[in-house]
Amino acid sequence: MLTTSFLPGEILSDLPYPKTILGSVGLVGLQLATCVSGLGFTPSDSLIRPAIFPIIGASLYTLGQTCTEVMPRLLLSNLIGGVACGWLTQYIVSGLILKENIESTPVKGEKKPGFMQRFMFGLNKVNSQRNVGSAYEIVPPFSSKDPAYVPSRRAFLMWVGAKALGAYILLDVMTSGEADVSKTPILFAADKVFLFSRLGDVTLEELKLRASVSIGHWIGSYLVLQLFHSSLAFGTVALGFYEPKSWPPLFNSFSTVWSLRQYWGKFYHQLMRPKLTTLSNFFINNLLHLPKSTPHERIFHRYASLLGVFFFSGLCHVAMDIWGVIPLLESGALEFFCAQAGGIMLEDGVSSFYLRLRGVHKNKDRKPSVWQRVLGAMWVASWLIWTTPMWIYPGMRRPVTGPKGELLPFSLVKIATGMFGR
């Protein structure tokens, strides 16, 4: 019997073109064009905005079904997935919740915005990850000594070029060795995620492995994001599409890491923060209508909003896990990110108790002493070592081998070894 599916994702996935690299690129273009058109060429309250949302979702769904299969590198597929998921989330925030429109920001000298103004408005909005250039930008400065400093075009290109090359070399060194994946299902089994429930069975070797892979994950993530960000910055500024001021640093200084709140709110990239904060506030205020009249209600509201941000971040990363090689029921991304909110609540409570014990009022502008920053950095490292396996062990149990699993397109280390190691 012939059956027909009316689900947009299934209809698109039945077509032949998405099963190729060209088809995947086409789906990326379809999603981007739909997002840009919806944001730049429709009024704020237009029914077209929610009407085209299924097209965006269906193209993302279909892309997720095929991209990992057809792309030559898993990392490339994951990067595409991250960008595409970011576009979808940004469309929800800018187009459906905030209902941003070019008419609210009129173009100087024009009564009515033209095609290019509308196109650039939509393109900039869908790629507005950190609100750069607005009053709400969440970015570290180019210089901590002079926050207003912006490098010249030449200095900027040299700076981001050096960062991209440095990140590439360090990633090459980290991944140049031959890994034995035969024992990964045992070493990173599901029961290895938990520590306190089996303290008597935990060995020193297991703790060393847990610490090394957790820290290695964050170093690797830092380098991959730096490589991707710096390469895009170099290319777009070199070609004249953007000015250096549009590409502020992705990460803050390591010296800012003395608490989980500082790690996630100051040091780590803030690419998702504006949109996740908007989603959380919309859910807390517009759907749940949580009150905040009394001091206790305001405290509860503040931490509910915090949990909402990490909850939605967890959902985004669950989608990324499914996009890759991790089944839905094995993904620990949601648990990991919600645990970060719990860690911030815990440290806020301990910090408040410590200040009360000393009879000192909280001062946001006061920088902790050296010993407090060192102790805080150790706390952050310990917390991440404890919680990170929730997220990364499922993927480590399913390693992708061969060329598809290689992080980089070519190895400078292997080339150098071949040239000078003879």
C-alpha positions as CSV (number, residue, x, y, z in Angstrom):
1,M,0.0,0.0,0.0
2,L,1.3,3.4,-0.9
3,T,1.6,5.8,2.0
4,T,2.4,9.5,1.8
5,S,4.1,11.5,4.6
6,F,3.0,15.1,5.1
7,L,5.8,15.9,7.5
8,P,8.1,18.6,5.9
9,G,11.2,17.0,7.1
10,E,10.3,13.5,5.8
11,I,9.2,15.0,2.4
12,L,12.5,16.8,2.0
13,S,14.5,13.8,3.1
14,D,12.9,11.6,0.5
15,L,14.3,13.8,-2.3
16,P,17.5,12.7,-3.9
17,Y,19.5,16.0,-3.8
18,P,20.2,16.2,0.0
19,K,22.2,13.0,-0.1
20,T,25.2,14.8,-1.6
21,I,27.5,17.6,-0.4
22,L,25.9,19.9,-3.0
23,G,22.5,19.0,-1.6
24,S,23.6,19.8,2.0
25,V,25.0,23.1,0.8
26,G,21.7,23.8,-0.9
27,L,19.8,23.1,2.3
28,V,22.1,25.5,4.2
29,G,21.4,28.1,1.6
30,L,17.7,27.5,1.8
31,Q,17.6,27.9,5.6
32,L,19.8,31.1,5.4
33,A,17.7,32.6,2.6
34,T,14.5,31.9,4.5
35,C,15.8,33.4,7.7
36,V,17.1,36.5,6.0
37,S,13.9,37.0,4.0
38,G,11.7,36.6,7.1
39,L,13.7,39.1,9.1
40,G,14.5,41.6,6.5
41,F,11.5,41.7,4.2
42,T,8.4,41.2,6.4
43,P,6.7,43.4,8.9
44,S,7.0,42.6,12.6
45,D,3.5,41.1,13.0
46,S,3.3,39.5,9.5
47,L,1.9,36.0,9.5
48,I,4.6,35.1,7.0
49,R,7.1,34.9,9.8
50,P,5.5,32.0,11.7
51,A,4.4,30.5,8.4
52,I,7.9,30.1,7.0
53,F,9.2,28.7,10.3
54,P,8.4,25.1,9.3
55,I,10.5,25.5,6.2
56,I,13.5,26.6,8.4
57,G,12.9,23.7,10.8
58,A,12.4,21.1,8.0
59,S,15.6,22.2,6.1
60,L,17.5,21.9,9.4
61,Y,15.9,18.5,10.2
62,T,16.7,17.1,6.7
63,L,20.2,18.6,6.9
64,G,20.8,16.8,10.2
65,Q,19.7,13.5,8.6
66,T,22.2,13.8,5.7
67,C,25.1,16.2,6.6
68,T,27.1,13.8,8.8
69,E,26.8,11.1,6.2
70,V,28.0,13.1,3.2
71,M,30.5,15.5,4.7
72,P,34.2,14.3,4.5
73,R,34.9,15.3,8.1
74,L,32.7,14.9,11.2
75,L,34.0,18.2,12.5
76,L,32.8,20.1,9.4
77,S,29.4,18.5,9.7
78,N,29.2,19.6,13.4
79,L,30.3,23.1,12.6
80,I,27.6,23.3,9.9
81,G,25.1,22.0,12.4
82,G,26.1,24.5,15.1
83,V,25.7,27.4,12.7
84,A,22.4,26.1,11.3
85,C,21.0,25.6,14.8
86,G,22.2,29.1,15.7
87,W,20.3,30.5,12.7
88,L,17.1,28.7,13.8
89,T,17.4,29.9,17.4
90,Q,18.1,33.5,16.2
91,Y,15.1,33.5,14.0
92,I,12.9,32.4,16.9
93,V,14.3,35.2,19.1
94,S,14.6,38.0,16.6
95,G,11.6,37.2,14.3
96,L,9.0,35.7,16.6
97,I,9.8,36.8,20.2
98,L,11.4,40.3,19.8
99,K,9.8,40.9,16.4
100,E,12.6,43.0,15.2
101,N,12.1,44.9,12.0
102,I,14.2,47.3,9.9
103,E,11.5,50.0,10.2
104,S,12.4,50.4,13.9
105,T,16.0,51.3,12.8
106,P,15.5,53.7,9.9
107,V,18.3,54.1,7.4
108,K,19.7,57.7,7.4
109,G,18.8,59.7,4.3
110,E,16.1,57.2,3.1
111,K,12.4,57.3,3.8
112,K,12.1,53.7,2.9
113,P,14.8,51.0,3.2
114,G,15.9,49.5,-0.1
115,F,16.6,45.9,-1.1
116,M,20.2,45.8,0.0
117,Q,19.4,47.5,3.3
118,R,16.7,44.9,4.0
119,F,19.0,42.1,2.9
120,M,21.9,43.3,5.1
121,F,19.5,43.8,8.1
122,G,18.3,40.3,7.8
123,L,21.8,38.8,7.3
124,N,23.2,40.8,10.2
125,K,20.4,39.8,12.5
126,V,20.5,36.1,11.8
127,N,24.3,36.2,12.4
128,S,24.1,38.6,15.4
129,Q,25.5,36.2,17.9
130,R,26.8,38.6,20.5
131,N,25.0,41.8,19.7
132,V,28.3,43.3,18.4
133,G,28.1,47.1,17.9
134,S,24.8,47.5,19.8
135,A,24.2,48.8,23.3
136,Y,23.8,45.2,24.5
137,E,27.0,43.7,23.1
138,I,28.5,40.9,25.2
139,V,32.1,40.9,24.1
140,P,35.6,41.2,25.7
141,P,37.6,44.3,24.6
142,F,40.5,44.1,22.2
143,S,42.6,45.5,25.1
144,S,41.9,45.2,28.8
145,K,44.0,48.4,29.4
146,D,42.1,50.4,26.8
147,P,38.6,49.1,26.3
148,A,38.0,51.6,23.5
149,Y,41.0,50.3,21.5
150,V,40.3,48.8,18.0
151,P,43.3,47.6,16.0
152,S,44.0,48.8,12.5
153,R,43.1,46.5,9.6
154,R,46.7,45.3,9.1
155,A,47.3,44.7,12.8
156,F,44.0,42.9,13.1
157,L,44.8,40.6,10.2
158,M,48.2,39.8,11.6
159,W,46.6,39.1,15.1
160,V,43.8,36.8,14.0
161,G,46.0,35.1,11.4
162,A,48.5,34.3,14.1
163,K,45.7,33.0,16.4
164,A,44.3,30.8,13.6
165,L,47.7,29.4,12.8
166,G,48.6,28.8,16.4
167,A,45.3,27.1,17.1
168,Y,45.8,24.8,14.0
169,I,49.3,23.8,15.1
170,L,48.2,23.1,18.7
171,L,45.2,21.0,17.5
172,D,47.6,19.2,15.1
173,V,49.9,18.3,18.0
174,M,47.0,17.2,20.2
175,T,45.6,14.8,17.5
176,S,48.7,13.6,15.7
177,G,49.2,10.5,17.8
178,E,47.6,7.1,17.0
179,A,44.7,6.4,19.4
180,D,43.7,2.9,20.4
181,V,39.9,3.0,20.3
182,S,39.4,-0.7,21.1
183,K,38.9,-0.1,24.9
184,T,36.8,3.1,24.7
185,P,33.5,1.3,25.2
186,I,34.9,0.1,28.6
187,L,36.9,3.1,29.6
188,F,34.0,5.5,29.0
189,A,31.1,3.2,29.8
190,A,27.8,4.8,31.1
191,D,28.5,3.8,34.7
192,K,31.9,5.6,34.6
193,V,30.1,8.9,34.5
194,F,29.2,8.8,38.2
195,L,31.8,9.1,40.9
196,F,30.3,9.5,44.4
197,S,27.9,6.5,44.1
198,R,30.9,4.2,43.5
199,L,33.8,5.8,45.4
200,G,35.1,2.5,46.6
201,D,35.6,1.3,43.0
202,V,37.2,4.4,41.5
203,T,40.9,4.0,40.9
204,L,43.6,6.6,40.6
205,E,44.1,5.7,36.9
206,E,40.4,6.3,36.2
207,L,40.6,9.7,37.9
208,K,43.7,10.6,35.8
209,L,41.9,9.6,32.6
210,R,38.8,11.5,33.6
211,A,40.8,14.6,34.3
212,S,42.8,14.4,31.2
213,V,39.9,13.8,28.8
214,S,37.8,16.5,30.5
215,I,40.5,19.1,30.4
216,G,41.5,18.0,26.9
217,H,37.9,18.5,25.7
218,W,37.8,22.1,26.9
219,I,41.3,22.9,25.5
220,G,40.3,21.3,22.2
221,S,36.9,23.1,22.1
222,Y,38.7,26.4,22.8
223,L,41.2,25.8,20.0
224,V,38.6,24.7,17.4
225,L,36.4,27.7,18.1
226,Q,39.4,30.0,18.0
227,L,40.4,28.5,14.6
228,F,36.9,28.8,13.2
229,H,36.3,32.4,14.5
230,S,39.8,33.7,13.6
231,S,39.6,32.2,10.1
232,L,36.2,33.8,9.4
233,A,37.4,37.1,10.9
234,F,40.5,37.0,8.7
235,G,38.6,36.2,5.5
236,T,35.7,38.7,5.9
237,V,38.0,41.6,7.0
238,A,40.6,40.8,4.3
239,L,37.9,40.9,1.6
240,G,36.4,44.1,3.0
241,F,33.0,42.7,4.1
242,Y,33.5,43.7,7.7
243,E,35.7,46.1,9.8
244,P,37.9,44.8,12.6
245,K,35.5,46.3,15.2
246,S,32.9,43.7,14.0
247,W,35.2,40.8,15.2
248,P,36.0,41.4,18.9
249,P,37.8,38.6,20.7
250,L,35.9,35.4,21.1
251,F,37.2,34.5,24.6
252,N,38.2,36.6,27.5
253,S,41.5,36.4,29.4
254,F,42.2,33.2,31.4
255,S,42.8,35.5,34.4
256,T,39.0,36.0,34.6
257,V,38.3,32.4,35.5
258,W,37.9,32.3,39.3
259,S,34.3,31.0,39.5
260,L,31.8,29.1,37.4
261,R,29.9,32.3,37.0
262,Q,33.0,34.0,35.6
263,Y,33.9,31.0,33.5
264,W,30.5,30.8,31.7
265,G,29.6,34.5,31.9
266,K,33.0,36.3,31.2
267,F,35.7,33.9,29.9
268,Y,33.8,31.5,27.6
269,H,32.4,32.5,24.3
270,Q,29.0,34.3,24.5
271,L,27.8,33.2,21.0
272,M,24.5,31.8,22.4
273,R,24.0,34.0,25.5
274,P,21.8,36.8,24.1
275,K,19.4,34.4,22.3
276,L,19.3,31.9,25.2
277,T,18.7,34.7,27.7
278,T,15.8,36.0,25.6
279,L,14.3,32.5,25.4
280,S,14.6,32.0,29.1
281,N,13.1,35.4,29.9
282,F,10.2,34.7,27.5
283,F,9.5,31.4,29.1
284,I,9.8,32.7,32.7
285,N,8.0,36.0,32.2
286,N,5.5,35.5,29.4
287,L,4.6,31.8,29.8
288,L,5.1,31.0,33.5
289,H,4.5,34.6,34.7
290,L,6.7,34.1,37.7
291,P,6.3,36.9,40.2
292,K,9.2,39.0,41.5
293,S,7.5,41.4,44.0
294,T,9.2,40.2,47.2
295,P,12.9,39.6,47.8
296,H,12.4,35.9,48.0
297,E,10.4,35.9,44.7
298,R,13.2,38.0,43.0
299,I,15.8,35.5,44.1
300,F,13.7,32.6,42.9
301,H,13.1,34.4,39.6
302,R,16.8,35.2,39.1
303,Y,17.8,31.5,39.5
304,A,14.9,30.2,37.5
305,S,16.1,32.5,34.6
306,L,19.7,31.2,35.1
307,L,18.5,27.6,35.0
308,G,16.4,28.5,31.9
309,V,19.5,29.8,30.0
310,F,21.4,26.6,30.7
311,F,18.3,24.4,30.0
312,F,17.9,25.9,26.5
313,S,21.6,25.6,26.0
314,G,21.4,21.9,26.9
315,L,18.6,21.4,24.4
316,C,20.7,23.0,21.6
317,H,23.6,20.7,22.4
318,V,21.3,17.7,22.6
319,A,20.3,18.5,19.0
320,M,24.0,18.7,18.1
321,D,24.6,15.3,19.7
322,I,21.8,13.8,17.6
323,W,23.2,15.6,14.6
324,G,26.5,13.7,15.1
325,V,26.7,10.1,16.2
326,I,25.0,10.1,19.6
327,P,21.5,8.7,20.0
328,L,18.9,10.9,21.8
329,L,18.6,8.6,24.9
330,E,22.4,8.5,25.3
331,S,23.0,12.2,25.2
332,G,24.0,13.8,28.5
333,A,24.2,17.4,27.2
334,L,21.0,18.5,29.0
335,E,22.2,17.1,32.3
336,F,25.6,18.7,31.9
337,F,24.4,22.2,31.2
338,C,21.7,22.1,33.9
339,A,24.5,21.0,36.3
340,Q,26.4,24.2,35.5
341,A,23.4,26.2,36.7
342,G,23.4,24.1,39.9
343,G,27.1,24.7,40.3
344,I,26.7,28.5,40.0
345,M,23.8,28.4,42.6
346,L,26.1,26.4,44.9
347,E,29.0,28.8,44.7
348,D,26.7,31.8,45.1
349,G,25.4,30.2,48.3
350,V,28.9,29.5,49.6
351,S,30.1,33.0,48.7
352,S,27.2,34.6,50.4
353,F,27.8,32.6,53.6
354,Y,31.5,33.5,53.5
355,L,30.8,37.2,53.1
356,R,28.3,37.1,56.0
357,L,30.7,35.3,58.2
358,R,33.3,38.0,57.6
359,G,30.7,40.8,57.9
360,V,31.6,42.1,54.4
361,H,29.0,43.3,51.8
362,K,29.2,42.0,48.3
363,N,31.0,44.3,45.9
364,K,30.8,43.3,42.2
365,D,33.7,45.7,41.4
366,R,36.1,44.2,43.9
367,K,38.5,41.8,42.3
368,P,39.3,38.7,44.4
369,S,42.8,38.4,45.9
370,V,45.4,36.1,44.3
371,W,44.8,33.2,46.6
372,Q,41.0,33.5,46.1
373,R,41.5,33.5,42.3
374,V,43.8,30.4,42.5
375,L,41.3,28.6,44.8
376,G,38.5,29.6,42.5
377,A,40.2,28.3,39.4
378,M,40.9,25.0,41.1
379,W,37.2,24.8,42.0
380,V,36.2,25.5,38.4
381,A,38.6,22.8,37.1
382,S,37.3,20.3,39.7
383,W,33.6,21.0,38.9
384,L,34.3,20.6,35.1
385,I,36.2,17.4,35.6
386,W,33.3,16.0,37.7
387,T,30.5,17.0,35.3
388,T,32.0,17.0,31.8
389,P,31.9,13.2,31.4
390,M,28.1,13.5,31.5
391,W,28.3,15.2,28.1
392,I,31.4,13.7,26.4
393,Y,31.6,10.1,27.4
394,P,28.7,9.0,25.1
395,G,30.6,10.4,22.2
396,M,33.9,8.8,23.3
397,R,32.2,5.4,23.4
398,R,31.4,5.9,19.7
399,P,34.6,7.1,18.2
400,V,34.6,7.9,14.5
401,T,37.8,6.4,12.9
402,G,39.5,6.9,9.6
403,P,39.6,10.1,7.5
404,K,36.0,11.1,8.6
405,G,37.1,11.2,12.2
406,E,40.2,13.3,11.6
407,L,40.0,16.8,13.1
408,L,42.1,18.6,10.5
409,P,42.2,18.4,6.7
410,F,46.0,17.9,6.8
411,S,48.7,17.5,9.4
412,L,51.6,19.9,9.6
413,V,53.2,17.7,12.2
414,K,53.1,14.6,9.9
415,I,54.5,16.7,7.0
416,A,57.3,18.0,9.1
417,T,58.0,14.5,10.4
418,G,58.2,13.2,6.9
419,M,60.5,15.9,5.7
420,F,62.9,16.1,8.7
421,G,62.4,12.8,10.4
422,R,64.2,10.7,7.8
